[in-house]
């Protein structure tokens, strides 16, 4: 029995299920977790969704209620017969949640489309060919025969659309398009989701983006773009940490930039986002700093000084960009 079959079997057999996504949650993780939770409940299960970090305001319309937080994990991990980790399997991306057998009553499984599998799950389905974890969740829900209503379909579509850059990234393939066609046939309106996500910003968020771009540094003959946001930037602009969503992509609007970096200083730690246009595997670089992700989209966290992290990261990336001279 492969891990896919084992995960499907456990989902079918378990009555109490806890769905968990990664810290610094994005549309794929929140959409997948929200959809799974609602579909499980519609199938007669008791299901909860836990996010080990604050949910960005733009995704607040997806979960059926406010997700549980890290302070609830100890209690819920003893309640659940099955814990399903979504969109990651790396312990370092779960904000210190303890999945050791002594603290978890049930079985832990993971569903992930990243190429950096971890060791927290007894059963792990990794499919790096999937454009989004949401695609994998659709396939499992279909196999289980769980109901998919309009709310579930909307959450799944948000997961897929946000992780494929609205079907414009290279991970948009026939499998993604076929899955989206099914969801649209169920009544999903991509235009309405787009307005909720990308035409709903506060002025503070626009100013934060301007601050990030105004401090843009270019290295390696302008092939590497690095932006830095300090704690005081958020204080001065009255901006929220979740309003950095997708800001890293702004540097890729510059024709010469092949790799974009955004470093964000918040609450005693540094959060780093990496994006690559073509040849540089930023997941490989992120792994050196304890993170992970996709070849073209990755990230990590650090408790070190932000300038020290930036200097080390610039050095690492300039070594990866062919023919680069710092």
C-alpha positions in Angstrom: 0.0 0.0 0.0 1.5 3.3 -1.1 1.2 6.4 1.1 -1.6 7.9 -1.0 -3.8 4.8 -0.4 -2.9 4.8 3.3 -3.8 8.5 3.7 -7.1 7.9 1.9 -7.9 4.9 4.0 -7.1 6.8 7.3 -9.2 9.7 6.2 -12.1 7.4 5.5 -11.8 5.5 8.8 -11.1 8.4 11.2 -14.0 10.3 12.8 -12.0 13.1 14.5 -9.6 14.9 12.1 -7.3 17.8 12.6 -6.1 19.6 9.5 -2.9 21.7 9.9 -1.1 24.0 7.5 2.3 25.7 7.8 3.2 28.9 9.6 3.1 32.1 7.4 0.1 30.6 5.7 -0.7 31.3 2.1 -3.7 30.8 -0.2 -2.8 27.2 -1.0 -2.4 26.2 2.6 -5.5 28.0 3.9 -7.6 27.1 0.9 -6.7 23.5 1.1 -7.2 23.3 4.9 -10.5 25.2 4.8 -11.9 23.0 1.9 -10.8 19.7 3.6 -12.4 20.8 6.9 -15.7 21.7 5.3 -15.8 18.6 3.1 -15.0 16.3 6.1 -17.8 17.8 8.1 -20.2 17.4 5.2 -19.2 13.7 5.1 -20.2 13.4 8.8 -16.7 13.8 10.4 -15.7 16.0 13.3 -13.0 18.2 11.8 -11.0 21.2 13.0 -8.5 23.4 11.1 -5.4 24.8 12.9 -3.0 27.4 11.6 0.2 28.0 13.6 0.3 31.7 12.7 -2.1 34.5 12.0 -4.3 34.1 8.9 -3.7 37.0 6.4 -6.8 39.2 6.3 -7.3 38.6 2.6 -7.9 34.9 3.2 -10.3 35.3 6.1 -13.3 34.5 3.9 -12.1 30.9 3.3 -12.3 29.0 6.7 -15.7 28.1 8.1 -14.7 29.8 11.3 -11.5 31.3 12.7 -9.0 28.5 12.7 -7.5 27.2 16.0 -4.0 28.5 16.8 -0.8 27.1 18.2 -2.0 27.5 21.7 -4.7 24.9 20.9 -2.5 22.3 19.4 -1.7 20.3 22.6 -5.4 19.8 23.3 -6.5 19.2 19.7 -3.6 16.8 19.0 -4.9 14.6 21.9 -8.5 14.9 20.6 -7.7 14.0 17.0 -7.6 10.4 15.7 -5.8 11.7 12.6 -3.7 14.8 12.0 -3.3 15.9 8.3 -0.5 18.4 7.6 -1.1 20.3 4.4 1.3 22.0 2.0 4.4 21.1 4.0 5.9 18.2 5.9 8.9 20.1 7.4 8.8 20.6 11.1 10.7 23.9 10.8 7.7 25.4 8.9 5.2 24.5 11.6 6.1 27.1 14.2 7.4 24.7 16.8 4.3 22.4 16.9 5.4 19.1 18.6 4.4 16.0 16.6 6.3 13.5 18.8 4.3 10.3 19.6 4.2 11.3 23.3 2.3 14.4 22.5 0.1 13.3 19.7 -2.7 10.8 20.2 -3.5 9.9 16.6 -1.6 9.3 13.4 0.0 12.1 11.5 0.1 12.2 7.7 1.1 14.8 5.3 0.1 16.0 1.8 2.6 18.2 0.1 3.7 19.3 -3.4 7.1 20.7 -2.3 10.4 19.0 -3.0 11.6 19.2 0.6 9.9 16.3 2.4 10.3 16.2 6.2 10.0 13.5 8.8 6.9 14.4 10.9 4.5 12.1 9.2 4.0 8.3 9.3 2.5 8.5 5.8 3.6 11.1 3.3 2.2 11.8 -0.1 4.6 14.2 -1.9 3.9 15.1 -5.5 6.1 17.8 -6.8 4.4 17.7 -10.2 1.2 19.0 -8.7 0.8 22.7 -9.3 -0.7 23.2 -5.8 -1.6 21.3 -2.7 -5.2 22.2 -3.6 -4.9 20.0 -6.7 -4.0 17.0 -4.5 -6.8 17.8 -2.1 -9.3 17.8 -4.9 -8.1 14.4 -6.0 -8.3 12.9 -2.5 -11.8 14.4 -1.8 -13.0 12.9 -5.1 -11.5 9.5 -4.3 -13.3 9.6 -0.9 -16.5 10.8 -2.5 -16.9 13.6 0.1 -19.4 16.4 -0.8 -18.1 19.5 -2.6 -20.4 22.5 -2.3 -19.9 26.0 -3.4 -17.8 27.0 -0.4 -15.5 24.0 -0.6 -15.1 24.6 -4.4 -14.2 28.3 -3.8 -11.6 27.4 -1.2 -10.0 24.8 -3.5 -10.0 27.2 -6.4 -8.3 29.9 -4.2 -5.7 27.4 -3.2 -4.9 26.5 -6.9 -5.2 30.0 -8.4 -3.0 31.7 -5.7 -0.2 29.1 -6.0 -0.2 29.2 -9.8 -0.1 33.0 -10.0 -3.6 32.9 -11.5 -2.7 30.2 -14.0 0.4 32.1 -15.3 3.3 30.4 -13.5 5.1 27.5 -15.1 3.4 25.0 -12.7 0.1 25.6 -14.6 -0.3 22.4 -16.6 -3.1 20.3 -18.0 -3.8 18.7 -14.6 -4.3 22.2 -13.0 -6.5 23.4 -15.8 -8.6 20.2 -15.7 -9.0 20.6 -12.0 -10.0 24.2 -12.3 -12.5 23.3 -15.0 -14.2 21.0 -12.6 -14.4 23.7 -9.9 -15.8 26.3 -12.4 -18.4 23.8 -13.4 -19.4 23.7 -9.7 -20.1 27.5 -9.7 -16.7 29.0 -8.9 -16.2 32.5 -10.1 -12.4 33.2 -10.5 -13.2 36.9 -11.2 -14.9 37.3 -7.8 -12.0 35.5 -6.0 -9.5 37.8 -7.7 -11.3 40.9 -6.5 -11.4 39.6 -3.0 -7.6 38.8 -3.0 -6.0 41.4 -5.2 -8.4 44.4 -5.5 -9.1 44.7 -1.8 -6.0 46.3 -0.3 -5.8 49.0 2.4 -3.8 52.1 1.4 -1.3 51.1 4.1 -0.4 48.0 2.1 0.2 50.0 -1.1 2.5 52.3 0.8 4.3 49.3 2.3 4.9 48.0 -1.2 6.3 51.4 -2.2 8.6 51.4 0.8 9.9 47.9 -0.1 10.5 49.0 -3.7 12.1 52.3 -2.7 14.8 50.3 -0.8 15.4 47.8 -3.6 19.0 46.8 -3.9 20.4 45.2 -7.1 23.3 42.8 -7.2 25.1 40.7 -9.8 24.6 43.1 -12.7 21.0 43.7 -11.7 20.1 40.0 -11.9 19.4 39.7 -8.1 16.9 42.0 -6.5 16.7 42.3 -2.7 14.1 44.2 -0.7 14.1 44.7 3.1 11.3 45.8 5.4 12.2 46.6 9.0 9.9 46.7 12.0 9.9 50.5 12.0 8.5 50.4 8.4 5.4 48.6 9.6 5.1 51.0 12.6 5.5 54.1 10.6 3.0 53.0 7.9 0.6 51.3 10.3 0.9 48.2 8.1 0.4 44.6 9.1 2.8 41.7 8.6 0.3 39.8 6.5 0.3 42.7 4.0 3.7 41.6 2.6 1.8 38.8 0.7 3.3 38.6 -2.9 5.4 41.8 -2.5 8.5 39.7 -3.3 7.2 39.3 -6.9 7.4 43.1 -7.5 11.2 42.9 -8.1 10.6 40.4 -10.9 8.9 43.1 -12.8 12.4 44.4 -13.6 13.5 42.9 -16.9 17.0 42.0 -15.7 16.1 40.4 -12.3 16.3 36.6 -12.3 16.0 36.1 -8.5 14.0 38.3 -6.0 14.3 38.4 -2.3 12.2 40.0 0.4 13.4 40.1 4.0 10.8 41.1 6.6 11.7 41.9 10.3 8.8 41.2 12.6 8.4 40.0 16.2 11.9 39.0 16.9 12.5 37.0 13.7 13.3 37.5 10.1 11.0 36.0 7.4 12.6 35.6 4.0 10.8 35.0 0.7 12.7 33.9 -2.4 11.5 33.8 -6.0 13.3 32.7 -9.2 12.4 33.5 -12.8 14.2 30.5 -14.5 17.4 28.7 -13.7 18.2 29.3 -10.0 16.7 26.7 -7.6 15.8 28.9 -4.6 14.5 25.9 -2.6 18.0 24.5 -2.5 19.3 27.8 -1.2 16.4 28.1 1.4 17.3 24.6 2.7 20.7 25.9 3.7 19.0 28.3 6.0 16.5 25.7 7.4 13.7 26.4 5.0 12.4 24.9 1.8 9.8 25.3 -0.9 9.7 25.0 -4.7 12.5 25.5 -7.1 11.1 28.9 -8.1 9.4 29.9 -4.8 10.8 29.2 -1.4 11.4 30.8 2.0 12.8 30.4 5.5 12.8 32.1 9.0 15.7 33.2 11.0 16.4 34.6 14.5 19.7 36.2 13.4 20.4 39.8 12.6 18.6 40.9 9.5 21.6 42.5 7.9 23.7 39.4 8.6 21.0 37.2 7.0 20.9 39.5 4.0 24.6 39.4 3.5 24.8 35.6 3.8 21.9 35.2 1.5 23.3 37.5 -1.2 26.5 35.6 -1.1 24.7 32.2 -1.4 22.6 33.5 -4.3 25.4 35.1 -6.2 27.2 31.7 -6.1 24.1 30.1 -7.7 23.5 32.7 -10.5 25.6 31.6 -13.5 28.5 34.1 -14.2 27.4 36.3 -11.4 29.8 38.9 -10.0 28.8 40.5 -6.8 
